[in-house]
Amino acid sequence: MVQELGSSIEGFGDPMTQTSTPKYVEEVAAEVMKVNNVVGLFQTMAIVSLNMGNLTLEVNILKNRLVTRETEKAML
């Protein structure tokens, strides 16, 4: 069976102990792994973008509080 399907692993010991993986399965697996990497990168970018947005919002809130307190001090 190993020799019928062919194996992408060449030069290893006894062919009866090898697991046989057809080349097209390896190609599909490689493509899926590439897609998973792209999805992971996109998710990471989305998270970073959201975190940057949150950071900007927090900085703006702190600026507004500072301006408000300075204005209150100036009124006293």
PQR file of N, CA, C, O and H, with PARSE charges and radii, in Angstrom:
ATOM      1  N   MET A   1       0.821  -1.189   0.000 -0.4000 1.5000
ATOM      2  CA  MET A   1       0.000   0.000   0.000 -0.0000 2.0000
ATOM      3  C   MET A   1       0.868   1.258   0.000  0.5500 1.7000
ATOM      4  O   MET A   1       0.542   2.239  -0.669 -0.5500 1.4000
ATOM      5  N   VAL A   2       1.970   1.231   0.747 -0.4000 1.5000
ATOM      6  CA  VAL A   2       2.851   2.387   0.799 -0.0000 2.0000
ATOM      7  C   VAL A   2       3.399   2.698  -0.574  0.5500 1.7000
ATOM      8  O   VAL A   2       3.473   3.858  -0.981 -0.5500 1.4000
ATOM      9  H   VAL A   2       2.235   0.434   1.291  0.4000 1.0000
ATOM     10  N   GLN A   3       3.780   1.664  -1.279 -0.4000 1.5000
ATOM     11  CA  GLN A   3       4.363   1.882  -2.594 -0.0000 2.0000
ATOM     12  C   GLN A   3       3.300   2.264  -3.620  0.5500 1.7000
ATOM     13  O   GLN A   3       3.612   2.956  -4.589 -0.5500 1.4000
ATOM     14  H   GLN A   3       3.720   0.722  -0.949  0.4000 1.0000
ATOM     15  N   GLU A   4       2.058   1.835  -3.435 -0.4000 1.5000
ATOM     16  CA  GLU A   4       0.995   2.191  -4.371 -0.0000 2.0000
ATOM     17  C   GLU A   4       0.701   3.684  -4.321  0.5500 1.7000
ATOM     18  O   GLU A   4       0.609   4.344  -5.356 -0.5500 1.4000
ATOM     19  H   GLU A   4       1.804   1.272  -2.648  0.4000 1.0000
ATOM     20  N   LEU A   5       0.555   4.216  -3.096 -0.4000 1.5000
ATOM     21  CA  LEU A   5       0.217   5.622  -2.957 -0.0000 2.0000
ATOM     22  C   LEU A   5       1.428   6.511  -3.155  0.5500 1.7000
ATOM     23  O   LEU A   5       1.303   7.656  -3.589 -0.5500 1.4000
ATOM     24  H   LEU A   5       0.630   3.680  -2.255  0.4000 1.0000
ATOM     25  N   GLY A   6       2.590   5.988  -2.839 -0.4000 1.5000
ATOM     26  CA  GLY A   6       3.801   6.793  -2.915 -0.0000 2.0000
ATOM     27  C   GLY A   6       3.948   7.595  -1.646  0.5500 1.7000
ATOM     28  O   GLY A   6       2.964   7.910  -0.978 -0.5500 1.4000
ATOM     29  H   GLY A   6       2.692   5.058  -2.486  0.4000 1.0000
ATOM     30  N   SER A   7       5.142   7.915  -1.326 -0.4000 1.5000
ATOM     31  CA  SER A   7       5.404   8.673  -0.121 -0.0000 2.0000
ATOM     32  C   SER A   7       6.311   9.837  -0.462  0.5500 1.7000
ATOM     33  O   SER A   7       7.221   9.719  -1.283 -0.5500 1.4000
ATOM     34  H   SER A   7       5.942   7.660  -1.869  0.4000 1.0000
ATOM     35  N   SER A   8       6.049  10.960   0.180 -0.4000 1.5000
ATOM     36  CA  SER A   8       6.913  12.112  -0.059 -0.0000 2.0000
ATOM     37  C   SER A   8       8.183  12.014   0.770  0.5500 1.7000
ATOM     38  O   SER A   8       9.106  12.808   0.589 -0.5500 1.4000
ATOM     39  H   SER A   8       5.309  11.056   0.847  0.4000 1.0000
ATOM     40  N   ILE A   9       8.237  11.051   1.675 -0.4000 1.5000
ATOM     41  CA  ILE A   9       9.431  10.859   2.491 -0.0000 2.0000
ATOM     42  C   ILE A   9      10.284   9.798   1.819  0.5500 1.7000
ATOM     43  O   ILE A   9       9.893   8.635   1.725 -0.5500 1.4000
ATOM     44  H   ILE A   9       7.487  10.406   1.822  0.4000 1.0000
ATOM     45  N   GLU A  10      11.432  10.205   1.360 -0.4000 1.5000
ATOM     46  CA  GLU A  10      12.291   9.275   0.637 -0.0000 2.0000
ATOM     47  C   GLU A  10      13.562   9.046   1.443  0.5500 1.7000
ATOM     48  O   GLU A  10      14.016   9.931   2.167 -0.5500 1.4000
ATOM     49  H   GLU A  10      11.750  11.150   1.436  0.4000 1.0000
ATOM     50  N   GLY A  11      14.120   7.876   1.316 -0.4000 1.5000
ATOM     51  CA  GLY A  11      15.406   7.595   1.923 -0.0000 2.0000
ATOM     52  C   GLY A  11      15.341   7.154   3.371  0.5500 1.7000
ATOM     53  O   GLY A  11      16.378   7.095   4.032 -0.5500 1.4000
ATOM     54  H   GLY A  11      13.751   7.156   0.728  0.4000 1.0000
ATOM     55  N   PHE A  12      14.164   6.842   3.888 -0.4000 1.5000
ATOM     56  CA  PHE A  12      14.047   6.367   5.255 -0.0000 2.0000
ATOM     57  C   PHE A  12      13.991   4.860   5.246  0.5500 1.7000
ATOM     58  O   PHE A  12      13.667   4.259   4.221 -0.5500 1.4000
ATOM     59  H   PHE A  12      13.322   6.890   3.351  0.4000 1.0000
ATOM     60  N   GLY A  13      14.305   4.225   6.384 -0.4000 1.5000
ATOM     61  CA  GLY A  13      14.419   2.783   6.553 -0.0000 2.0000
ATOM     62  C   GLY A  13      13.348   1.936   5.891  0.5500 1.7000
ATOM     63  O   GLY A  13      13.068   2.099   4.703 -0.5500 1.4000
ATOM     64  H   GLY A  13      14.568   4.712   7.216  0.4000 1.0000
ATOM     65  N   ASP A  14      12.762   1.050   6.638 -0.4000 1.5000
ATOM     66  CA  ASP A  14      11.801   0.074   6.152 -0.0000 2.0000
ATOM     67  C   ASP A  14      10.519   0.765   5.690  0.5500 1.7000
ATOM     68  O   ASP A  14       9.907   1.494   6.470 -0.5500 1.4000
ATOM     69  H   ASP A  14      12.990   0.918   7.603  0.4000 1.0000
ATOM     70  N   PRO A  15      10.095   0.552   4.433 -0.5600 1.5000
ATOM     71  CA  PRO A  15       8.873   1.199   3.942  0.2800 2.0000
ATOM     72  C   PRO A  15       7.616   0.725   4.670  0.5500 1.7000
ATOM     73  O   PRO A  15       6.594   1.409   4.626 -0.5500 1.4000
ATOM     74  N   MET A  16       7.666  -0.398   5.319 -0.4000 1.5000
ATOM     75  CA  MET A  16       6.487  -0.899   6.034 -0.0000 2.0000
ATOM     76  C   MET A  16       6.230  -0.090   7.312  0.5500 1.7000
ATOM     77  O   MET A  16       5.103  -0.074   7.807 -0.5500 1.4000
ATOM     78  H   MET A  16       8.497  -0.954   5.355  0.4000 1.0000
ATOM     79  N   THR A  17       7.252   0.577   7.851 -0.4000 1.5000
ATOM     80  CA  THR A  17       7.071   1.372   9.065 -0.0000 2.0000
ATOM     81  C   THR A  17       6.744   2.820   8.747  0.5500 1.7000
ATOM     82  O   THR A  17       6.424   3.591   9.651 -0.5500 1.4000
ATOM     83  H   THR A  17       8.167   0.563   7.449  0.4000 1.0000
ATOM     84  N   GLN A  18       6.816   3.196   7.504 -0.4000 1.5000
ATOM     85  CA  GLN A  18       6.520   4.571   7.115 -0.0000 2.0000
ATOM     86  C   GLN A  18       5.022   4.782   7.026  0.5500 1.7000
ATOM     87  O   GLN A  18       4.263   3.867   6.707 -0.5500 1.4000
ATOM     88  H   GLN A  18       7.077   2.570   6.769  0.4000 1.0000
ATOM     89  N   THR A  19       4.616   6.000   7.312 -0.4000 1.5000
ATOM     90  CA  THR A  19       3.235   6.361   7.019 -0.0000 2.0000
ATOM     91  C   THR A  19       3.244   6.994   5.650  0.5500 1.7000
ATOM     92  O   THR A  19       4.119   7.799   5.331 -0.5500 1.4000
ATOM     93  H   THR A  19       5.232   6.744   7.571  0.4000 1.0000
ATOM     94  N   SER A  20       2.293   6.640   4.862 -0.4000 1.5000
ATOM     95  CA  SER A  20       2.250   7.141   3.490 -0.0000 2.0000
ATOM     96  C   SER A  20       1.295   8.319   3.406  0.5500 1.7000
ATOM     97  O   SER A  20       0.122   8.208   3.763 -0.5500 1.4000
ATOM     98  H   SER A  20       1.582   5.986   5.121  0.4000 1.0000
ATOM     99  N   THR A  21       1.797   9.428   2.938 -0.4000 1.5000
ATOM    100  CA  THR A  21       0.968  10.611   2.744 -0.0000 2.0000
ATOM    101  C   THR A  21       1.054  11.002   1.281  0.5500 1.7000
ATOM    102  O   THR A  21       2.123  11.361   0.787 -0.5500 1.4000
ATOM    103  H   THR A  21       2.750   9.518   2.648  0.4000 1.0000
ATOM    104  N   PRO A  22      -0.084  10.932   0.583 -0.5600 1.5000
ATOM    105  CA  PRO A  22      -0.065  11.351  -0.822  0.2800 2.0000
ATOM    106  C   PRO A  22       0.356  12.810  -0.948  0.5500 1.7000
ATOM    107  O   PRO A  22       0.083  13.627  -0.068 -0.5500 1.4000
ATOM    108  N   LYS A  23       1.011  13.119  -2.032 -0.4000 1.5000
ATOM    109  CA  LYS A  23       1.550  14.455  -2.250 -0.0000 2.0000
ATOM    110  C   LYS A  23       0.456  15.517  -2.219  0.5500 1.7000
ATOM    111  O   LYS A  23       0.677  16.602  -1.680 -0.5500 1.4000
ATOM    112  H   LYS A  23       1.233  12.456  -2.747  0.4000 1.0000
ATOM    113  N   TYR A  24      -0.718  15.235  -2.782 -0.4000 1.5000
ATOM    114  CA  TYR A  24      -1.781  16.234  -2.820 -0.0000 2.0000
ATOM    115  C   TYR A  24      -2.284  16.550  -1.409  0.5500 1.7000
ATOM    116  O   TYR A  24      -2.709  17.677  -1.154 -0.5500 1.4000
ATOM    117  H   TYR A  24      -0.898  14.355  -3.220  0.4000 1.0000
ATOM    118  N   VAL A  25      -2.246  15.595  -0.497 -0.4000 1.5000
ATOM    119  CA  VAL A  25      -2.652  15.847   0.881 -0.0000 2.0000
ATOM    120  C   VAL A  25      -1.661  16.796   1.536  0.5500 1.7000
ATOM    121  O   VAL A  25      -2.057  17.707   2.262 -0.5500 1.4000
ATOM    122  H   VAL A  25      -1.901  14.680  -0.704  0.4000 1.0000
ATOM    123  N   GLU A  26      -0.391  16.588   1.285 -0.4000 1.5000
ATOM    124  CA  GLU A  26       0.625  17.489   1.832 -0.0000 2.0000
ATOM    125  C   GLU A  26       0.465  18.898   1.271  0.5500 1.7000
ATOM    126  O   GLU A  26       0.620  19.880   1.997 -0.5500 1.4000
ATOM    127  H   GLU A  26      -0.069  15.847   0.696  0.4000 1.0000
ATOM    128  N   GLU A  27       0.154  18.997  -0.019 -0.4000 1.5000
ATOM    129  CA  GLU A  27      -0.032  20.311  -0.627 -0.0000 2.0000
ATOM    130  C   GLU A  27      -1.237  21.019  -0.026  0.5500 1.7000
ATOM    131  O   GLU A  27      -1.182  22.218   0.249 -0.5500 1.4000
ATOM    132  H   GLU A  27       0.027  18.199  -0.608  0.4000 1.0000
ATOM    133  N   VAL A  28      -2.327  20.283   0.178 -0.4000 1.5000
ATOM    134  CA  VAL A  28      -3.518  20.869   0.789 -0.0000 2.0000
ATOM    135  C   VAL A  28      -3.206  21.299   2.218  0.5500 1.7000
ATOM    136  O   VAL A  28      -3.601  22.384   2.642 -0.5500 1.4000
ATOM    137  H   VAL A  28      -2.372  19.309  -0.046  0.4000 1.0000
ATOM    138  N   ALA A  29      -2.501  20.455   2.956 -0.4000 1.5000
ATOM    139  CA  ALA A  29      -2.135  20.784   4.338 -0.0000 2.0000
ATOM    140  C   ALA A  29      -1.257  22.038   4.375  0.5500 1.7000
ATOM    141  O   ALA A  29      -1.445  22.898   5.237 -0.5500 1.4000
ATOM    142  H   ALA A  29      -2.179  19.573   2.612  0.4000 1.0000
ATOM    143  N   ALA A  30      -0.322  22.147   3.467 -0.4000 1.5000
ATOM    144  CA  ALA A  30       0.542  23.332   3.411 -0.0000 2.0000
ATOM    145  C   ALA A  30      -0.272  24.577   3.109  0.5500 1.7000
ATOM    146  O   ALA A  30      -0.036  25.633   3.698 -0.5500 1.4000
ATOM    147  H   ALA A  30      -0.170  21.449   2.767  0.4000 1.0000
ATOM    148  N   GLU A  31      -1.224  24.464   2.201 -0.4000 1.5000
ATOM    149  CA  GLU A  31      -2.082  25.602   1.859 -0.0000 2.0000
ATOM    150  C   GLU A  31      -2.946  26.007   3.043  0.5500 1.7000
ATOM    151  O   GLU A  31      -3.118  27.197   3.308 -0.5500 1.4000
ATOM    152  H   GLU A  31      -1.415  23.606   1.723  0.4000 1.0000
ATOM    153  N   VAL A  32      -3.487  25.034   3.753 -0.4000 1.5000
ATOM    154  CA  VAL A  32      -4.303  25.327   4.939 -0.0000 2.0000
ATOM    155  C   VAL A  32      -3.460  26.027   5.998  0.5500 1.7000
ATOM    156  O   VAL A  32      -3.926  26.961   6.650 -0.5500 1.4000
ATOM    157  H   VAL A  32      -3.347  24.067   3.538  0.4000 1.0000
ATOM    158  N   MET A  33      -2.228  25.578   6.169 -0.4000 1.5000
ATOM    159  CA  MET A  33      -1.347  26.207   7.149 -0.0000 2.0000
ATOM    160  C   MET A  33      -1.053  27.655   6.761  0.5500 1.7000
ATOM    161  O   MET A  33      -0.994  28.529   7.626 -0.5500 1.4000
ATOM    162  H   MET A  33      -1.849  24.818   5.640  0.4000 1.0000
ATOM    163  N   LYS A  34      -0.869  27.913   5.462 -0.4000 1.5000
ATOM    164  CA  LYS A  34      -0.648  29.284   4.999 -0.0000 2.0000
ATOM    165  C   LYS A  34      -1.868  30.150   5.304  0.5500 1.7000
ATOM    166  O   LYS A  34      -1.735  31.276   5.785 -0.5500 1.4000
ATOM    167  H   LYS A  34      -0.918  27.203   4.759  0.4000 1.0000
ATOM    168  N   VAL A  35      -3.060  29.613   5.019 -0.4000 1.5000
ATOM    169  CA  VAL A  35      -4.292  30.352   5.271 -0.0000 2.0000
ATOM    170  C   VAL A  35      -4.434  30.613   6.771  0.5500 1.7000
ATOM    171  O   VAL A  35      -4.828  31.708   7.172 -0.5500 1.4000
ATOM    172  H   VAL A  35      -3.167  28.699   4.629  0.4000 1.0000
ATOM    173  N   ASN A  36      -4.118  29.619   7.600 -0.4000 1.5000
ATOM    174  CA  ASN A  36      -4.194  29.801   9.051 -0.0000 2.0000
ATOM    175  C   ASN A  36      -3.238  30.893   9.505  0.5500 1.7000
ATOM    176  O   ASN A  36      -3.574  31.675  10.395 -0.5500 1.4000
ATOM    177  H   ASN A  36      -3.798  28.729   7.274  0.4000 1.0000
ATOM    178  N   ASN A  37      -2.060  30.957   8.911 -0.4000 1.5000
ATOM    179  CA  ASN A  37      -1.102  32.007   9.259 -0.0000 2.0000
ATOM    180  C   ASN A  37      -1.644  33.377   8.888  0.5500 1.7000
ATOM    181  O   ASN A  37      -1.489  34.335   9.646 -0.5500 1.4000
ATOM    182  H   ASN A  37      -1.788  30.322   8.189  0.4000 1.0000
ATOM    183  N   VAL A  38      -2.280  33.476   7.722 -0.4000 1.5000
ATOM    184  CA  VAL A  38      -2.851  34.746   7.279 -0.0000 2.0000
ATOM    185  C   VAL A  38      -3.991  35.151   8.213  0.5500 1.7000
ATOM    186  O   VAL A  38      -4.095  36.315   8.599 -0.5500 1.4000
ATOM    187  H   VAL A  38      -2.406  32.698   7.106  0.4000 1.0000
ATOM    188  N   VAL A  39      -4.839  34.199   8.572 -0.4000 1.5000
ATOM    189  CA  VAL A  39      -5.947  34.488   9.484 -0.0000 2.0000
ATOM    190  C   VAL A  39      -5.411  34.941  10.833  0.5500 1.7000
ATOM    191  O   VAL A  39      -5.911  35.903  11.415 -0.5500 1.4000
ATOM    192  H   VAL A  39      -4.755  33.254   8.259  0.4000 1.0000
ATOM    193  N   GLY A  40      -4.398  34.251  11.326 -0.4000 1.5000
ATOM    194  CA  GLY A  40      -3.795  34.638  12.602 -0.0000 2.0000
ATOM    195  C   GLY A  40      -3.202  36.036  12.545  0.5500 1.7000
ATOM    196  O   GLY A  40      -3.341  36.809  13.493 -0.5500 1.4000
ATOM    197  H   GLY A  40      -3.992  33.469  10.853  0.4000 1.0000
ATOM    198  N   LEU A  41      -2.546  36.366  11.450 -0.4000 1.5000
ATOM    199  CA  LEU A  41      -1.971  37.699  11.277 -0.0000 2.0000
ATOM    200  C   LEU A  41      -3.066  38.758  11.242  0.5500 1.7000
ATOM    201  O   LEU A  41      -2.933  39.816  11.856 -0.5500 1.4000
ATOM    202  H   LEU A  41      -2.432  35.738  10.680  0.4000 1.0000
ATOM    203  N   PHE A  42      -4.152  38.470  10.521 -0.4000 1.5000
ATOM    204  CA  PHE A  42      -5.269  39.411  10.439 -0.0000 2.0000
ATOM    205  C   PHE A  42      -5.881  39.631  11.821  0.5500 1.7000
ATOM    206  O   PHE A  42      -6.173  40.767  12.197 -0.5500 1.4000
ATOM    207  H   PHE A  42      -4.260  37.610  10.023  0.4000 1.0000
ATOM    208  N   GLN A  43      -6.077  38.550  12.580 -0.4000 1.5000
ATOM    209  CA  GLN A  43      -6.638  38.675  13.925 -0.0000 2.0000
ATOM    210  C   GLN A  43      -5.722  39.502  14.819  0.5500 1.7000
ATOM    211  O   GLN A  43      -6.188  40.342  15.588 -0.5500 1.4000
ATOM    212  H   GLN A  43      -5.840  37.628  12.275  0.4000 1.0000
ATOM    213  N   THR A  44      -4.425  39.264  14.714 -0.4000 1.5000
ATOM    214  CA  THR A  44      -3.473  40.032  15.509 -0.0000 2.0000
ATOM    215  C   THR A  44      -3.526  41.503  15.143  0.5500 1.7000
ATOM    216  O   THR A  44      -3.493  42.362  16.025 -0.5500 1.4000
ATOM    217  H   THR A  44      -4.047  38.581  14.089  0.4000 1.0000
ATOM    218  N   MET A  45      -3.607  41.805  13.856 -0.4000 1.5000
ATOM    219  CA  MET A  45      -3.679  43.197  13.417 -0.0000 2.0000
ATOM    220  C   MET A  45      -4.960  43.857  13.916  0.5500 1.7000
ATOM    221  O   MET A  45      -4.944  45.018  14.323 -0.5500 1.4000
ATOM    222  H   MET A  45      -3.633  41.108  13.140  0.4000 1.0000
ATOM    223  N   ALA A  46      -6.070  43.118  13.885 -0.4000 1.5000
ATOM    224  CA  ALA A  46      -7.335  43.664  14.368 -0.0000 2.0000
ATOM    225  C   ALA A  46      -7.257  43.965  15.861  0.5500 1.7000
ATOM    226  O   ALA A  46      -7.734  45.007  16.311 -0.5500 1.4000
ATOM    227  H   ALA A  46      -6.083  42.174  13.554  0.4000 1.0000
ATOM    228  N   ILE A  47      -6.662  43.061  16.624 -0.4000 1.5000
ATOM    229  CA  ILE A  47      -6.530  43.267  18.069 -0.0000 2.0000
ATOM    230  C   ILE A  47      -5.639  44.469  18.365  0.5500 1.7000
ATOM    231  O   ILE A  47      -5.954  45.286  19.230 -0.5500 1.4000
ATOM    232  H   ILE A  47      -6.275  42.215  16.258  0.4000 1.0000
ATOM    233  N   VAL A  48      -4.529  44.571  17.645 -0.4000 1.5000
ATOM    234  CA  VAL A  48      -3.620  45.703  17.841 -0.0000 2.0000
ATOM    235  C   VAL A  48      -4.332  47.005  17.499  0.5500 1.7000
ATOM    236  O   VAL A  48      -4.182  48.006  18.199 -0.5500 1.4000
ATOM    237  H   VAL A  48      -4.273  43.907  16.942  0.4000 1.0000
ATOM    238  N   SER A  49      -5.099  46.986  16.427 -0.4000 1.5000
ATOM    239  CA  SER A  49      -5.827  48.182  16.019 -0.0000 2.0000
ATOM    240  C   SER A  49      -6.837  48.596  17.084  0.5500 1.7000
ATOM    241  O   SER A  49      -6.948  49.777  17.416 -0.5500 1.4000
ATOM    242  H   SER A  49      -5.221  46.172  15.858  0.4000 1.0000
ATOM    243  N   LEU A  50      -7.570  47.628  17.615 -0.4000 1.5000
ATOM    244  CA  LEU A  50      -8.534  47.935  18.680 -0.0000 2.0000
ATOM    245  C   LEU A  50      -7.831  48.473  19.921  0.5500 1.7000
ATOM    246  O   LEU A  50      -8.298  49.426  20.544 -0.5500 1.4000
ATOM    247  H   LEU A  50      -7.480  46.670  17.346  0.4000 1.0000
ATOM    248  N   ASN A  51      -6.707  47.855  20.273 -0.4000 1.5000
ATOM    249  CA  ASN A  51      -5.960  48.321  21.445 -0.0000 2.0000
ATOM    250  C   ASN A  51      -5.429  49.735  21.238  0.5500 1.7000
ATOM    251  O   ASN A  51      -5.425  50.537  22.172 -0.5500 1.4000
ATOM    252  H   ASN A  51      -6.328  47.080  19.767  0.4000 1.0000
ATOM    253  N   MET A  52      -4.985  50.045  20.035 -0.4000 1.5000
ATOM    254  CA  MET A  52      -4.504  51.401  19.750 -0.0000 2.0000
ATOM    255  C   MET A  52      -5.653  52.395  19.846  0.5500 1.7000
ATOM    256  O   MET A  52      -5.484  53.502  20.358 -0.5500 1.4000
ATOM    257  H   MET A  52      -4.988  49.394  19.276  0.4000 1.0000
ATOM    258  N   GLY A  53      -6.826  51.994  19.349 -0.4000 1.5000
ATOM    259  CA  GLY A  53      -8.009  52.850  19.457 -0.0000 2.0000
ATOM    260  C   GLY A  53      -8.374  53.098  20.907  0.5500 1.7000
ATOM    261  O   GLY A  53      -8.695  54.223  21.288 -0.5500 1.4000
ATOM    262  H   GLY A  53      -6.963  51.095  18.933  0.4000 1.0000
ATOM    263  N   ASN A  54      -8.326  52.044  21.720 -0.4000 1.5000
ATOM    264  CA  ASN A  54      -8.620  52.194  23.149 -0.0000 2.0000
ATOM    265  C   ASN A  54      -7.600  53.089  23.829  0.5500 1.7000
ATOM    266  O   ASN A  54      -7.951  53.912  24.674 -0.5500 1.4000
ATOM    267  H   ASN A  54      -8.066  51.130  21.410  0.4000 1.0000
ATOM    268  N   LEU A  55      -6.335  52.927  23.458 -0.4000 1.5000
ATOM    269  CA  LEU A  55      -5.285  53.755  24.043 -0.0000 2.0000
ATOM    270  C   LEU A  55      -5.503  55.221  23.677  0.5500 1.7000
ATOM    271  O   LEU A  55      -5.366  56.100  24.528 -0.5500 1.4000
ATOM    272  H   LEU A  55      -6.050  52.258  22.772  0.4000 1.0000
ATOM    273  N   THR A  56      -5.836  55.484  22.437 -0.4000 1.5000
ATOM    274  CA  THR A  56      -6.098  56.852  21.995 -0.0000 2.0000
ATOM    275  C   THR A  56      -7.275  57.443  22.766  0.5500 1.7000
ATOM    276  O   THR A  56      -7.230  58.599  23.185 -0.5500 1.4000
ATOM    277  H   THR A  56      -5.947  54.770  21.746  0.4000 1.0000
ATOM    278  N   LEU A  57      -8.315  56.655  22.948 -0.4000 1.5000
ATOM    279  CA  LEU A  57      -9.483  57.111  23.695 -0.0000 2.0000
ATOM    280  C   LEU A  57      -9.115  57.447  25.134  0.5500 1.7000
ATOM    281  O   LEU A  57      -9.544  58.473  25.663 -0.5500 1.4000
ATOM    282  H   LEU A  57      -8.351  55.716  22.607  0.4000 1.0000
ATOM    283  N   GLU A  58      -8.323  56.587  25.770 -0.4000 1.5000
ATOM    284  CA  GLU A  58      -7.905  56.840  27.150 -0.0000 2.0000
ATOM    285  C   GLU A  58      -7.051  58.100  27.252  0.5500 1.7000
ATOM    286  O   GLU A  58      -7.214  58.888  28.184 -0.5500 1.4000
ATOM    287  H   GLU A  58      -7.974  55.754  25.340  0.4000 1.0000
ATOM    288  N   VAL A  59      -6.147  58.291  26.303 -0.4000 1.5000
ATOM    289  CA  VAL A  59      -5.305  59.487  26.308 -0.0000 2.0000
ATOM    290  C   VAL A  59      -6.174  60.732  26.158  0.5500 1.7000
ATOM    291  O   VAL A  59      -5.956  61.725  26.852 -0.5500 1.4000
ATOM    292  H   VAL A  59      -6.014  57.651  25.546  0.4000 1.0000
ATOM    293  N   ASN A  60      -7.147  60.690  25.266 -0.4000 1.5000
ATOM    294  CA  ASN A  60      -8.033  61.839  25.073 -0.0000 2.0000
ATOM    295  C   ASN A  60      -8.848  62.129  26.330  0.5500 1.7000
ATOM    296  O   ASN A  60      -9.051  63.292  26.680 -0.5500 1.4000
ATOM    297  H   ASN A  60      -7.323  59.883  24.702  0.4000 1.0000
ATOM    298  N   ILE A  61      -9.315  61.085  27.010 -0.4000 1.5000
ATOM    299  CA  ILE A  61     -10.062  61.272  28.253 -0.0000 2.0000
ATOM    300  C   ILE A  61      -9.177  61.939  29.302  0.5500 1.7000
ATOM    301  O   ILE A  61      -9.610  62.861  29.992 -0.5500 1.4000
ATOM    302  H   ILE A  61      -9.149  60.141  26.726  0.4000 1.0000
ATOM    303  N   LEU A  62      -7.934  61.467  29.418 -0.4000 1.5000
ATOM    304  CA  LEU A  62      -7.019  62.065  30.393 -0.0000 2.0000
ATOM    305  C   LEU A  62      -6.704  63.518  30.049  0.5500 1.7000
ATOM    306  O   LEU A  62      -6.599  64.356  30.945 -0.5500 1.4000
ATOM    307  H   LEU A  62      -7.582  60.717  28.857  0.4000 1.0000
ATOM    308  N   LYS A  63      -6.553  63.821  28.772 -0.4000 1.5000
ATOM    309  CA  LYS A  63      -6.315  65.210  28.360 -0.0000 2.0000
ATOM    310  C   LYS A  63      -7.500  66.089  28.742  0.5500 1.7000
ATOM    311  O   LYS A  63      -7.334  67.202  29.242 -0.5500 1.4000
ATOM    312  H   LYS A  63      -6.639  63.141  28.044  0.4000 1.0000
ATOM    313  N   ASN A  64      -8.699  65.567  28.496 -0.4000 1.5000
ATOM    314  CA  ASN A  64      -9.902  66.340  28.827 -0.0000 2.0000
ATOM    315  C   ASN A  64     -10.012  66.575  30.331  0.5500 1.7000
ATOM    316  O   ASN A  64     -10.392  67.665  30.757 -0.5500 1.4000
ATOM    317  H   ASN A  64      -8.834  64.663  28.090  0.4000 1.0000
ATOM    318  N   ARG A  65      -9.684  65.568  31.139 -0.4000 1.5000
ATOM    319  CA  ARG A  65      -9.712  65.731  32.591 -0.0000 2.0000
ATOM    320  C   ARG A  65      -8.695  66.776  33.038  0.5500 1.7000
ATOM    321  O   ARG A  65      -8.978  67.594  33.914 -0.5500 1.4000
ATOM    322  H   ARG A  65      -9.375  64.682  30.792  0.4000 1.0000
ATOM    323  N   LEU A  66      -7.515  66.743  32.432 -0.4000 1.5000
ATOM    324  CA  LEU A  66      -6.478  67.709  32.777 -0.0000 2.0000
ATOM    325  C   LEU A  66      -6.925  69.124  32.445  0.5500 1.7000
ATOM    326  O   LEU A  66      -6.751  70.038  33.251 -0.5500 1.4000
ATOM    327  H   LEU A  66      -7.286  66.079  31.720  0.4000 1.0000
ATOM    328  N   VAL A  67      -7.498  69.306  31.270 -0.4000 1.5000
ATOM    329  CA  VAL A  67      -7.973  70.627  30.862 -0.0000 2.0000
ATOM    330  C   VAL A  67      -9.082  71.092  31.787  0.5500 1.7000
ATOM    331  O   VAL A  67      -9.120  72.260  32.174 -0.5500 1.4000
ATOM    332  H   VAL A  67      -7.639  68.563  30.616  0.4000 1.0000
ATOM    333  N   THR A  68      -9.996  70.179  32.150 -0.4000 1.5000
ATOM    334  CA  THR A  68     -11.099  70.522  33.042 -0.0000 2.0000
ATOM    335  C   THR A  68     -10.575  70.947  34.409  0.5500 1.7000
ATOM    336  O   THR A  68     -11.044  71.946  34.954 -0.5500 1.4000
ATOM    337  H   THR A  68      -9.966  69.230  31.836  0.4000 1.0000
ATOM    338  N   ARG A  69      -9.630  70.229  34.968 -0.4000 1.5000
ATOM    339  CA  ARG A  69      -9.063  70.571  36.276 -0.0000 2.0000
ATOM    340  C   ARG A  69      -8.302  71.895  36.230  0.5500 1.7000
ATOM    341  O   ARG A  69      -8.369  72.692  37.167 -0.5500 1.4000
ATOM    342  H   ARG A  69      -9.249  69.418  34.525  0.4000 1.0000
ATOM    343  N   GLU A  70      -7.576  72.124  35.128 -0.4000 1.5000
ATOM    344  CA  GLU A  70      -6.862  73.406  35.001 -0.0000 2.0000
ATOM    345  C   GLU A  70      -7.843  74.565  34.914  0.5500 1.7000
ATOM    346  O   GLU A  70      -7.608  75.636  35.472 -0.5500 1.4000
ATOM    347  H   GLU A  70      -7.522  71.477  34.367  0.4000 1.0000
ATOM    348  N   THR A  71      -8.941  74.338  34.209 -0.4000 1.5000
ATOM    349  CA  THR A  71      -9.966  75.364  34.085 -0.0000 2.0000
ATOM    350  C   THR A  71     -10.600  75.635  35.443  0.5500 1.7000
ATOM    351  O   THR A  71     -10.835  76.792  35.793 -0.5500 1.4000
ATOM    352  H   THR A  71      -9.132  73.467  33.755  0.4000 1.0000
ATOM    353  N   GLU A  72     -10.883  74.582  36.217 -0.4000 1.5000
ATOM    354  CA  GLU A  72     -11.472  74.737  37.543 -0.0000 2.0000
ATOM    355  C   GLU A  72     -10.526  75.491  38.467  0.5500 1.7000
ATOM    356  O   GLU A  72     -10.959  76.347  39.238 -0.5500 1.4000
ATOM    357  H   GLU A  72     -10.693  73.643  35.932  0.4000 1.0000
ATOM    358  N   LYS A  73      -9.235  75.177  38.392 -0.4000 1.5000
ATOM    359  CA  LYS A  73      -8.248  75.859  39.229 -0.0000 2.0000
ATOM    360  C   LYS A  73      -8.177  77.338  38.866  0.5500 1.7000
ATOM    361  O   LYS A  73      -8.049  78.193  39.742 -0.5500 1.4000
ATOM    362  H   LYS A  73      -8.883  74.481  37.765  0.4000 1.0000
ATOM    363  N   ALA A  74      -8.259  77.638  37.561 -0.4000 1.5000
ATOM    364  CA  ALA A  74      -8.188  79.026  37.101 -0.0000 2.0000
ATOM    365  C   ALA A  74      -9.401  79.813  37.590  0.5500 1.7000
ATOM    366  O   ALA A  74      -9.301  81.014  37.845 -0.5500 1.4000
ATOM    367  H   ALA A  74      -8.363  76.943  36.849  0.4000 1.0000
ATOM    368  N   MET A  75     -10.536  79.147  37.719 -0.4000 1.5000
ATOM    369  CA  MET A  75     -11.744  79.835  38.188 -0.0000 2.0000
ATOM    370  C   MET A  75     -11.681  80.154  39.668  0.5500 1.7000
ATOM    371  O   MET A  75     -12.282  81.130  40.118 -0.5500 1.4000
ATOM    372  H   MET A  75     -10.617  78.172  37.512  0.4000 1.0000
ATOM    373  N   LEU A  76     -10.957  79.341  40.437 -0.4000 1.5000
ATOM    374  CA  LEU A  76     -10.866  79.579  41.883 -0.0000 2.0000
ATOM    375  C   LEU A  76      -9.894  80.681  42.128  0.5500 1.7000
ATOM    376  O   LEU A  76      -9.659  81.052  43.279 -0.5500 1.4000
ATOM    377  H   LEU A  76     -10.469  78.548  40.072  0.4000 1.0000
TER
END
